[in-house]
């Protein structure tokens, strides 16, 4: 379907600007963007924080038992220098500031070499997030996490998260460590997962992640384009997003 006539072509920037303006007008007028009809007010009118991590006690226990680390020599979330995530404080803060937090643990499957642990960490995280959302429906939503390096395990977790837990969507990361290298979103390895998510019309949130050579592995970042510092790996997706909105036709 062609929404722009040959006599009135818009470049990408003009289209995005016009669409954003139309959307804002509709949002503030309380009318449907396409039909102009009055819209029913949503049940939740709180601002939504889509980047909101939680750590279940069981998840943290698995990590501690297996010595998972984020960077060389830096334990994750049980380091006494860090304040652990606390449910009662999270409830207090979200209620105080009037926000809803979309809970996620997007980095789970980059920790450790054992597929059974990836699946277990994803499952305990998703069940914990679902319980919190059920207990505090105005304060929390849920991005389910997936054991992406295990394709069959991921397909099963998608089914469980959507059909049983009723997840709002899924929290992924930009790259996963597979056989000593980085596999980015869009790699054909993940095609069965994308096909299932598309079939279910799932909502996806993508979180930046470090390159493998920043995680204490022996591999040097030889795969990255020459001249790109390793610290820039986590910003690649943001750069693409920026280009979509600022580039010419």
C-alpha positions as CSV (number, residue, x, y, z in Angstrom):
1,X,0.0,0.0,0.0
2,X,1.4,3.4,-1.0
3,X,0.5,6.2,1.4
4,X,2.4,9.0,-0.5
5,X,1.2,10.0,-3.9
6,X,3.7,10.6,-6.8
7,X,2.7,14.3,-6.7
8,X,3.6,14.8,-3.1
9,X,6.7,12.8,-2.2
10,X,8.2,13.3,1.2
11,X,11.8,12.5,2.2
12,X,12.3,10.4,5.3
13,X,13.0,13.4,7.6
14,X,9.9,15.2,6.5
15,X,7.8,12.1,7.0
16,X,9.1,11.4,10.5
17,X,8.6,15.0,11.5
18,X,5.1,15.0,10.2
19,X,4.2,11.7,11.8
20,X,5.6,12.7,15.1
21,X,3.6,16.0,15.0
22,X,0.4,14.1,14.1
23,X,1.0,11.5,16.8
24,X,1.6,14.2,19.4
25,X,-1.6,16.1,18.3
26,X,-3.6,12.9,18.6
27,X,-2.1,12.0,21.9
28,X,-2.9,15.3,23.5
29,X,-6.3,15.6,22.0
30,X,-7.3,12.2,23.2
31,X,-8.3,11.1,19.6
32,X,-7.4,8.1,17.5
33,X,-4.4,8.9,15.2
34,X,-6.0,7.2,12.1
35,X,-9.8,7.8,12.5
36,X,-9.9,11.0,14.7
37,X,-12.5,9.3,16.9
38,X,-12.4,9.9,20.7
39,X,-10.2,7.3,22.5
40,X,-11.0,5.6,25.8
41,X,-8.6,6.6,28.5
42,X,-6.0,3.8,29.1
43,X,-6.0,2.1,32.5
44,X,-2.5,3.1,33.1
45,X,-1.5,6.7,32.6
46,X,1.8,6.6,34.4
47,X,5.0,7.4,32.6
48,X,6.7,4.1,31.7
49,X,10.4,3.5,32.4
50,X,11.4,0.8,29.8
51,X,14.9,0.4,31.2
52,X,14.3,-1.0,34.6
53,X,16.4,-3.9,35.9
54,X,15.4,-6.3,38.7
55,X,17.3,-9.1,40.3
56,X,15.4,-11.9,42.0
57,X,17.0,-13.5,45.1
58,X,17.2,-16.8,43.3
59,X,18.8,-15.3,40.2
60,X,21.4,-13.6,42.4
61,X,22.1,-16.9,44.2
62,X,22.7,-18.7,40.9
63,X,25.2,-16.0,39.9
64,X,27.0,-16.1,43.2
65,X,27.3,-19.9,43.2
66,X,28.8,-19.9,39.7
67,X,31.0,-16.9,40.1
68,X,29.6,-14.9,37.2
69,X,31.2,-11.5,36.7
70,X,30.5,-8.5,34.5
71,X,34.1,-7.4,34.1
72,X,37.4,-8.9,35.1
73,X,37.5,-9.0,38.9
74,X,34.1,-7.3,39.4
75,X,31.4,-9.5,40.9
76,X,27.9,-8.7,39.7
77,X,25.4,-7.3,42.3
78,X,26.7,-9.1,45.4
79,X,29.7,-6.9,45.7
80,X,29.4,-5.1,49.0
81,X,30.2,-1.8,47.2
82,X,26.9,-2.0,45.4
83,X,23.5,-1.5,46.8
84,X,21.4,-4.6,46.0
85,X,18.0,-4.2,44.2
86,X,15.3,-4.2,46.8
87,X,11.6,-4.8,46.1
88,X,10.1,-2.7,48.9
89,X,12.3,0.2,48.0
90,X,11.4,-0.2,44.3
91,X,7.7,-0.2,45.2
92,X,8.1,2.9,47.3
93,X,10.1,4.8,44.7
94,X,7.7,3.9,41.8
95,X,4.7,4.9,43.8
96,X,6.3,8.1,45.0
97,X,7.3,9.2,41.5
98,X,4.2,7.9,39.8
99,X,6.0,5.7,37.3
100,X,5.7,2.1,36.0
101,X,8.9,0.1,35.6
102,X,9.2,-2.4,32.8
103,X,11.3,-5.0,34.5
104,X,14.0,-6.8,32.6
105,X,17.2,-8.8,33.1
106,X,18.5,-8.6,29.6
107,X,22.1,-9.8,30.2
108,X,21.3,-13.2,31.8
109,X,22.4,-15.5,29.0
110,X,25.8,-13.9,28.6
111,X,27.0,-15.3,31.9
112,X,28.6,-18.7,32.0
113,X,29.1,-21.5,29.5
114,X,26.3,-23.8,30.6
115,X,22.9,-23.8,28.7
116,X,21.0,-25.3,31.6
117,X,22.0,-22.3,33.7
118,X,20.9,-19.8,31.0
119,X,17.5,-21.5,30.9
120,X,17.2,-21.6,34.7
121,X,18.2,-18.0,35.1
122,X,15.7,-16.9,32.5
123,X,12.9,-18.9,34.0
124,X,13.4,-17.7,37.6
125,X,13.8,-14.1,36.4
126,X,10.6,-14.3,34.4
127,X,8.5,-15.9,37.1
128,X,9.7,-13.4,39.7
129,X,8.9,-10.5,37.3
130,X,5.4,-11.9,36.6
131,X,4.7,-12.2,40.4
132,X,5.8,-8.6,41.0
133,X,3.6,-7.4,38.1
134,X,0.7,-9.4,39.5
135,X,1.2,-8.0,43.0
136,X,1.7,-4.4,41.8
137,X,0.0,-4.0,38.4
138,X,0.2,-0.2,38.4
139,X,3.9,-0.1,39.3
140,X,5.5,-2.8,37.1
141,X,5.3,-4.3,33.7
142,X,7.4,-7.1,32.3
143,X,10.0,-7.6,29.6
144,X,10.7,-11.4,29.7
145,X,14.3,-12.5,29.2
146,X,15.3,-15.4,26.9
147,X,18.2,-17.9,26.9
148,X,19.1,-16.8,23.3
149,X,22.1,-18.9,22.8
150,X,19.9,-22.0,23.2
151,X,17.5,-21.9,20.3
152,X,15.1,-24.7,21.5
153,X,15.2,-23.4,25.0
154,X,14.4,-19.9,23.9
155,X,11.4,-21.1,21.8
156,X,10.0,-22.9,24.9
157,X,10.6,-19.9,27.1
158,X,8.7,-17.7,24.6
159,X,5.8,-20.0,24.8
160,X,5.9,-20.1,28.6
161,X,6.4,-16.3,28.9
162,X,3.5,-15.4,26.6
163,X,1.0,-18.2,27.2
164,X,1.5,-18.7,30.9
165,X,3.1,-15.6,32.4
166,X,1.4,-13.2,29.9
167,X,4.6,-11.2,29.4
168,X,4.2,-7.7,27.9
169,X,7.2,-8.3,25.7
170,X,10.8,-9.4,25.7
171,X,14.1,-7.8,26.8
172,X,17.0,-8.7,24.5
173,X,20.6,-7.4,24.3
174,X,22.5,-6.2,21.2
175,X,25.0,-9.1,21.1
176,X,25.4,-12.6,22.6
177,X,28.7,-14.6,23.1
178,X,28.6,-17.7,20.9
179,X,31.6,-20.0,20.4
180,X,34.1,-17.2,21.3
181,X,32.7,-14.4,19.2
182,X,29.8,-11.9,19.3
183,X,26.6,-12.7,17.5
184,X,24.5,-9.5,17.0
185,X,20.8,-9.1,16.6
186,X,20.0,-10.0,13.0
187,X,22.4,-12.9,12.9
188,X,20.8,-15.8,11.0
189,X,21.5,-18.0,14.0
190,X,18.5,-16.3,15.7
191,X,16.1,-16.7,12.7
192,X,13.9,-19.3,14.3
193,X,13.5,-17.0,17.4
194,X,12.6,-14.0,15.3
195,X,10.1,-16.0,13.3
196,X,8.3,-17.1,16.4
197,X,8.4,-13.6,17.9
198,X,7.0,-12.2,14.6
199,X,4.3,-14.9,14.5
200,X,3.2,-13.8,18.0
201,X,3.5,-10.1,17.2
202,X,5.7,-9.7,20.3
203,X,7.1,-6.4,21.5
204,X,10.9,-6.3,21.8
205,X,13.1,-4.1,23.9
206,X,16.9,-4.1,23.0
207,X,19.5,-3.2,25.6
208,X,23.1,-2.3,24.7
209,X,25.8,-4.8,25.7
210,X,29.6,-4.9,25.8
211,X,31.7,-6.7,23.3
212,X,33.1,-10.1,24.3
213,X,36.6,-8.8,24.7
214,X,35.4,-6.5,27.5
215,X,34.0,-9.4,29.5
216,X,37.3,-10.8,30.6
217,X,37.6,-13.3,27.8
218,X,40.9,-14.0,26.1
219,X,39.6,-13.0,22.6
220,X,40.8,-9.6,21.4
221,X,38.2,-7.5,19.5
222,X,39.7,-8.3,16.1
223,X,36.2,-8.6,14.5
224,X,35.3,-4.9,15.0
225,X,35.9,-2.4,12.3
226,X,39.4,-0.9,12.4
227,X,39.6,2.3,14.5
228,X,36.4,1.6,16.5
229,X,37.2,1.5,20.3
230,X,35.9,-1.5,22.2
231,X,33.8,0.8,24.4
232,X,31.8,1.9,21.4
233,X,30.3,-1.6,20.8
234,X,27.3,-0.9,23.1
235,X,26.4,2.2,21.2
236,X,26.1,0.7,17.7
237,X,22.3,0.3,17.9
238,X,21.8,3.8,19.2
239,X,23.8,5.1,16.3
240,X,21.5,3.3,13.8
241,X,18.5,4.8,15.5
242,X,20.0,8.3,15.3
243,X,20.7,7.9,11.6
244,X,17.1,7.0,10.9
245,X,15.9,10.3,12.4
246,X,18.6,12.6,11.2
247,X,19.8,11.4,7.8
248,X,18.5,12.7,4.5
249,X,16.4,10.9,2.0
